Amino acid sequence: MTHPAAQDPWFELARSDAPGAIAVISGIEGPAYRNVGTAMAILHDGRRVGALSAGCIEEDVVEHARAALADGQVRKLHYGAGSPFFDLKLPCGGALEITVIPAPDRALLCELAARRARREETALWLSAAGGLDFAQEGAEPGKLDALRVAFRPKPRFVIFGAGAEAVFFSDLVRATGAPHLLFTPEDATFANAIAAGCSVRMLDRAGILPEAAIDARTAVIFLFHDHDWELEILEAALATPAFYIGAQGSVRTQNRRLEGLRARGIDAATRARVRGPIGLIRSARDPRLLAVSVLAEVLAQVENGV
């Protein structure tokens, strides 16, 4: 069985050699382990990708998906309070409605995968009958009972730095599965990051390389002890729509940094985008603790709607 967290269900279904099914949480009553719109793919050989609960209903959904693939009919399943499947309990105490769609349109799945690979925000309408179609920006669904399933790009991390802090932070981000890229001017940091399995490039005075591709869902993190590297790259980062820009260092270092940006003609509102000191745990000095602290701060921004 594919590990539920290892891959994305929509991507995996799009690249499958044979038709599979997609199961989507289309309704929730009371508390639930997952959100409306969460999906699980059931591949043609019975493997599943993704999860709809804490493991309570997935195997049963797979069986219904196999039946749906056999007869081509959409299934509406109800689990939890009031469910006919009385032997399947949801520990959270709520109820779930699951829509199982056999063999969704392959062209639609491939277009969805292409849009997401380009880091575009997109959405699908899931009709009450189990139909899937792209949602047009600003448009209402054709039916009032359609569910909008939104796809936002994963937060991406572009890291500039050297030393243990840069390596530990990049490795922690890598472990979460988030896209990331570390730029470092230091050979030892480069080698250590490669050994950890991180994505890394050598940095020179030319500043941000085009491959950084900083968009509105990108966090830019500076983890330098030699802060002379920062100002030119910070100025370039501030010209991007990055949702988070933060730099390691003390309050005194942050004040010098902001003064350096002011001397370069950067206005006060733009300078205010640079966070520092960074991390939820102030004055964290251990590289591992700093990495966890900074990642938590960035992800808190994401959870708050960035």
FIMARDO-369778 format. One line per 5 residues: for each residue z, y, x of C-alpha. Coordinates in nm, 3 decimals. Layout:
N
Z,Y,X ~ ...
% end
This chain:
306
0.000,0.000,0.000 ~ -0.080,0.349,0.124 ~ 0.238,0.544,0.187 ~ 0.271,0.794,-0.103 ~ 0.326,1.094,0.125
0.068,1.002,0.387 ~ -0.248,1.131,0.217 ~ -0.368,1.355,-0.062 ~ -0.465,1.169,-0.383 ~ -0.761,1.394,-0.472
-0.906,1.377,-0.121 ~ -0.862,1.002,-0.101 ~ -1.026,0.941,-0.438 ~ -1.322,1.163,-0.339 ~ -1.384,0.967,-0.020
-1.332,0.621,-0.172 ~ -1.635,0.390,-0.161 ~ -1.581,0.273,-0.520 ~ -1.456,0.445,-0.838 ~ -1.084,0.472,-0.881
-0.852,0.647,-1.125 ~ -0.641,0.960,-1.112 ~ -0.305,0.975,-1.291 ~ -0.172,1.325,-1.361 ~ 0.162,1.439,-1.497
0.039,1.624,-1.804 ~ 0.374,1.690,-1.971 ~ 0.747,1.702,-1.894 ~ 1.051,1.708,-2.117 ~ 1.383,1.790,-1.956
1.450,1.735,-1.585 ~ 1.187,1.566,-1.370 ~ 1.139,1.457,-1.011 ~ 0.785,1.604,-0.990 ~ 0.601,1.903,-1.139
0.334,1.913,-1.409 ~ -0.003,1.865,-1.239 ~ 0.128,1.623,-0.976 ~ -0.128,1.345,-0.926 ~ -0.148,0.990,-0.800
-0.476,0.819,-0.710 ~ -0.526,0.453,-0.786 ~ -0.806,0.318,-0.567 ~ -1.042,0.040,-0.670 ~ -0.842,-0.221,-0.476
-0.514,-0.126,-0.645 ~ -0.373,0.085,-0.364 ~ -0.207,0.409,-0.471 ~ -0.188,0.744,-0.299 ~ 0.072,0.995,-0.410
0.377,0.961,-0.635 ~ 0.470,1.063,-0.988 ~ 0.842,0.983,-0.982 ~ 1.110,0.857,-0.750 ~ 0.939,0.517,-0.760
1.038,0.421,-1.114 ~ 0.698,0.409,-1.286 ~ 0.428,0.394,-1.020 ~ 0.360,0.020,-1.034 ~ 0.334,0.030,-1.413
0.090,0.325,-1.392 ~ -0.121,0.122,-1.149 ~ -0.147,-0.160,-1.405 ~ -0.257,0.083,-1.676 ~ -0.506,0.239,-1.437
-0.661,-0.100,-1.366 ~ -0.700,-0.155,-1.740 ~ -0.854,0.192,-1.777 ~ -1.103,0.118,-1.500 ~ -1.196,-0.204,-1.676
-1.268,-0.049,-2.016 ~ -1.344,0.312,-1.915 ~ -1.086,0.457,-2.155 ~ -0.841,0.738,-2.074 ~ -0.475,0.638,-2.108
-0.188,0.858,-2.226 ~ 0.141,0.711,-2.108 ~ 0.492,0.821,-2.204 ~ 0.793,0.737,-1.989 ~ 1.161,0.822,-2.029
1.329,0.941,-2.348 ~ 1.145,0.802,-2.652 ~ 0.911,0.586,-2.444 ~ 0.784,0.249,-2.568 ~ 0.841,0.124,-2.213
1.215,0.087,-2.270 ~ 1.260,-0.123,-1.957 ~ 1.139,0.161,-1.730 ~ 1.413,0.420,-1.692 ~ 1.386,0.767,-1.537
1.712,0.842,-1.350 ~ 1.666,1.215,-1.407 ~ 1.703,1.160,-1.782 ~ 1.388,1.344,-1.885 ~ 1.049,1.227,-2.011
0.700,1.227,-1.858 ~ 0.355,1.219,-2.008 ~ 0.098,1.072,-1.769 ~ -0.277,1.104,-1.827 ~ -0.475,0.831,-1.651
-0.845,0.914,-1.600 ~ -1.071,0.628,-1.489 ~ -1.366,0.700,-1.257 ~ -1.359,1.083,-1.259 ~ -1.692,1.249,-1.181
-1.764,1.194,-0.811 ~ -1.960,1.518,-0.772 ~ -1.662,1.712,-0.911 ~ -1.422,1.532,-0.675 ~ -1.644,1.603,-0.373
-1.681,1.970,-0.466 ~ -1.303,1.995,-0.509 ~ -1.254,1.839,-0.165 ~ -1.506,2.081,-0.010 ~ -1.337,2.385,-0.163
-0.997,2.272,-0.045 ~ -1.129,2.196,0.305 ~ -1.250,2.558,0.315 ~ -0.894,2.663,0.217 ~ -1.015,2.817,-0.109
-0.782,2.856,-0.404 ~ -0.926,2.662,-0.696 ~ -0.818,2.489,-1.016 ~ -0.922,2.219,-1.262 ~ -0.880,2.211,-1.638
-0.752,1.879,-1.768 ~ -0.831,1.849,-2.138 ~ -0.620,1.657,-2.387 ~ -0.897,1.396,-2.396 ~ -0.879,1.350,-2.019
-1.182,1.557,-1.921 ~ -1.185,1.742,-1.588 ~ -1.376,2.060,-1.511 ~ -1.343,2.355,-1.275 ~ -1.152,2.656,-1.405
-1.342,2.981,-1.366 ~ -1.140,3.270,-1.224 ~ -0.993,3.476,-1.506 ~ -1.135,3.247,-1.774 ~ -0.939,3.073,-2.046
-0.977,2.698,-2.107 ~ -1.221,2.586,-2.371 ~ -0.933,2.423,-2.558 ~ -0.584,2.557,-2.609 ~ -0.429,2.224,-2.515
-0.600,2.204,-2.173 ~ -0.377,2.186,-1.864 ~ -0.459,2.397,-1.560 ~ -0.408,2.205,-1.233 ~ -0.405,2.454,-0.946
-0.480,2.382,-0.581 ~ -0.354,2.627,-0.321 ~ -0.418,2.586,0.052 ~ -0.129,2.439,0.246 ~ 0.065,2.693,0.452
-0.089,2.704,0.799 ~ 0.091,2.797,1.121 ~ -0.060,2.982,1.416 ~ 0.190,2.989,1.702 ~ 0.176,3.197,2.018
0.428,3.114,2.286 ~ 0.548,2.921,2.587 ~ 0.839,2.697,2.676 ~ 1.055,2.455,2.484 ~ 1.079,2.675,2.173
0.703,2.681,2.125 ~ 0.670,2.306,2.176 ~ 0.962,2.210,1.951 ~ 0.846,2.441,1.673 ~ 0.485,2.317,1.690
0.604,1.956,1.690 ~ 0.829,2.017,1.389 ~ 0.541,2.174,1.196 ~ 0.318,1.881,1.297 ~ 0.578,1.639,1.161
0.560,1.806,0.818 ~ 0.183,1.751,0.807 ~ 0.108,2.124,0.788 ~ -0.202,2.250,0.969 ~ -0.108,2.431,1.289
-0.244,2.563,1.617 ~ -0.044,2.662,1.924 ~ -0.183,2.911,2.174 ~ -0.006,2.914,2.511 ~ -0.082,3.067,2.850
0.134,2.813,3.030 ~ 0.003,2.482,3.169 ~ 0.335,2.300,3.129 ~ 0.368,2.406,2.764 ~ 0.009,2.299,2.702
0.073,1.955,2.854 ~ 0.399,1.904,2.663 ~ 0.239,2.007,2.333 ~ -0.050,1.768,2.389 ~ 0.197,1.488,2.466
0.377,1.562,2.138 ~ 0.051,1.535,1.944 ~ 0.025,1.905,1.859 ~ -0.294,2.106,1.822 ~ -0.298,2.346,2.119
-0.533,2.586,2.298 ~ -0.498,2.786,2.618 ~ -0.439,3.156,2.563 ~ -0.578,3.439,2.774 ~ -0.555,3.815,2.756
-0.849,3.825,2.515 ~ -0.594,3.791,2.234 ~ -0.643,3.592,1.915 ~ -0.934,3.354,1.942 ~ -1.171,3.325,1.645
-1.057,2.966,1.583 ~ -0.715,3.097,1.481 ~ -0.878,3.168,1.141 ~ -0.576,3.353,1.003 ~ -0.587,3.379,0.624
-0.343,3.481,0.350 ~ -0.176,3.138,0.362 ~ -0.114,3.153,0.738 ~ 0.217,3.223,0.913 ~ 0.192,3.371,1.263
0.488,3.296,1.491 ~ 0.555,3.443,1.838 ~ 0.780,3.236,2.062 ~ 0.764,3.408,2.400 ~ 1.034,3.486,2.652
0.785,3.707,2.838 ~ 0.733,3.963,2.563 ~ 0.461,4.142,2.762 ~ 0.219,3.899,2.599 ~ 0.299,4.014,2.250
0.177,4.364,2.167 ~ -0.198,4.314,2.193 ~ -0.185,3.989,1.997 ~ 0.057,4.135,1.743 ~ -0.178,4.424,1.681
-0.459,4.180,1.612 ~ -0.236,3.967,1.388 ~ -0.138,4.272,1.185 ~ -0.506,4.327,1.105 ~ -0.511,3.990,0.924
-0.374,3.898,0.578 ~ -0.114,3.657,0.725 ~ 0.175,3.619,0.478 ~ 0.435,3.595,0.756 ~ 0.441,3.746,1.105
0.757,3.691,1.308 ~ 0.863,3.710,1.670 ~ 1.148,3.557,1.867 ~ 1.406,3.783,2.029 ~ 1.718,3.989,1.976
1.755,4.303,1.767 ~ 1.710,4.506,2.087 ~ 1.391,4.317,2.168 ~ 1.263,4.373,1.813 ~ 1.328,4.746,1.840
1.135,4.764,2.169 ~ 0.856,4.562,2.011 ~ 0.827,4.797,1.715 ~ 0.836,5.099,1.943 ~ 0.551,4.947,2.145
0.347,4.903,1.828 ~ 0.423,5.263,1.726 ~ 0.294,5.382,2.063 ~ -0.028,5.193,1.990 ~ -0.074,5.393,1.671
0.045,5.128,1.425 ~ 0.192,5.296,1.116 ~ 0.544,5.226,0.991 ~ 0.442,5.017,0.688 ~ 0.230,4.789,0.904
0.499,4.760,1.172 ~ 0.744,4.653,0.903 ~ 0.544,4.332,0.853 ~ 0.674,4.204,1.189 ~ 0.994,4.009,1.132
1.258,3.982,1.396 ~ 1.497,3.834,1.479 ~ 1.344,3.534,1.305 ~ 1.507,3.232,1.141 ~ 1.766,3.175,0.871
2.029,3.107,1.138 ~ 2.072,3.430,1.328 ~ 2.111,3.412,1.705 ~ 2.007,3.045,1.719 ~ 1.958,2.969,2.089
1.901,2.595,2.099 ~ 1.521,2.537,2.081 ~ 1.553,2.262,1.819 ~ 1.787,2.464,1.600 ~ 1.563,2.769,1.633
1.261,2.562,1.527 ~ 1.435,2.435,1.214 ~ 1.571,2.782,1.136 ~ 1.232,2.953,1.164 ~ 1.045,2.685,0.970
1.302,2.706,0.690 ~ 1.257,3.083,0.671 ~ 0.879,3.056,0.648 ~ 0.890,2.781,0.386 ~ 1.138,2.985,0.183
0.870,3.255,0.167 ~ 0.625,2.995,0.038 ~ 0.868,2.875,-0.228 ~ 0.920,3.235,-0.338 ~ 0.557,3.257,-0.439
0.358,3.350,-0.129
% end
